[in-house]
Amino acid sequence: MKKVAIKMLANTLFVLVFCSSSLAQTDHDVAKQLRDSDKIKPLEMILQQYSKKYPGQVLEVELKIEHKQYIYAIELLDRQGVIWKLRVDATTGELLMQQKDH
């Protein structure tokens, strides 16, 4: 009986891990489709556009939909150790918000 329960638990864990990795790929695929259809600018282009004003290391990037608008939420660590949060319109490349994280 214990072997059956352990096997069922192992199968359940496998399904959960497999499904969660599939969801992550889906998000990436959606972003790629939007980029390929010219609905959003490539992330590389956005990062290059703002790299002179905000030089440093990219910590995190998220593509969001807010009020039917695609937004890149970017978190950067500058050379002085300051974390910047940027919000960029993913369609136009316009900087919508910049904030120092204290």
C-alpha positions in Angstrom: 0.0 0.0 0.0 2.8 2.4 0.8 4.5 1.7 -2.5 1.4 2.6 -4.4 1.0 5.9 -2.4 4.7 6.8 -3.0 4.3 6.0 -6.7 1.2 8.2 -6.9 3.0 11.0 -5.1 6.0 10.8 -7.4 3.7 10.8 -10.5 1.8 13.9 -9.1 5.1 15.7 -8.5 6.2 14.9 -12.0 3.0 16.3 -13.5 3.3 19.5 -11.4 6.9 20.1 -12.4 6.2 19.3 -16.1 3.1 21.6 -16.1 4.9 24.5 -14.5 7.8 24.3 -16.9 5.3 24.3 -19.8 3.6 27.4 -18.5 7.0 29.2 -18.4 7.6 28.3 -22.0 4.2 29.5 -22.9 5.0 33.0 -21.5 8.2 33.1 -23.5 6.4 31.9 -26.6 3.8 34.6 -26.3 6.5 37.3 -25.9 8.3 35.9 -29.0 5.1 35.9 -31.0 4.3 39.5 -30.1 7.9 40.5 -31.0 7.8 38.6 -34.3 4.5 40.2 -35.3 5.9 43.7 -34.5 3.4 44.3 -31.7 6.3 44.9 -29.3 9.9 46.0 -29.7 12.6 43.4 -29.1 13.8 43.5 -25.5 17.4 43.8 -26.8 16.5 47.0 -28.6 14.8 48.5 -25.4 17.8 47.6 -23.2 20.3 49.1 -25.7 18.1 52.2 -26.0 18.4 52.9 -22.2 21.8 51.5 -21.5 23.6 54.8 -21.8 21.3 56.6 -19.3 21.1 53.5 -17.0 24.3 51.6 -17.3 24.6 48.5 -15.2 23.4 45.0 -14.8 19.9 43.9 -15.7 18.4 42.1 -12.7 14.9 41.3 -13.9 12.6 41.9 -16.8 8.9 41.2 -17.0 6.5 41.7 -19.9 3.1 42.8 -18.5 -0.2 43.8 -19.9 -1.7 46.8 -18.1 -4.8 48.7 -19.4 -4.4 46.9 -22.8 -0.8 48.2 -23.1 2.3 46.0 -23.2 4.9 47.1 -20.6 8.4 46.0 -20.0 9.1 46.2 -16.2 12.9 46.3 -15.9 15.0 46.2 -12.8 18.7 47.3 -13.1 21.6 47.6 -10.7 23.8 50.6 -11.6 27.5 50.9 -11.1 27.0 52.8 -7.8 24.9 49.9 -6.4 21.6 51.6 -6.9 18.6 49.6 -8.1 16.5 51.3 -10.7 13.0 50.2 -11.7 12.0 51.2 -15.2 8.6 50.8 -17.0 8.8 51.1 -20.7 6.0 50.9 -23.3 6.9 47.7 -25.1 5.2 48.9 -28.3 6.8 52.4 -28.7 9.9 52.1 -26.5 8.7 55.2 -24.5 10.0 55.4 -20.9 6.8 55.6 -18.7 8.4 55.5 -15.3 11.8 55.5 -13.6 12.3 55.0 -9.9 15.3 54.6 -7.6 14.8 51.8 -5.2 16.2 53.0 -1.8 
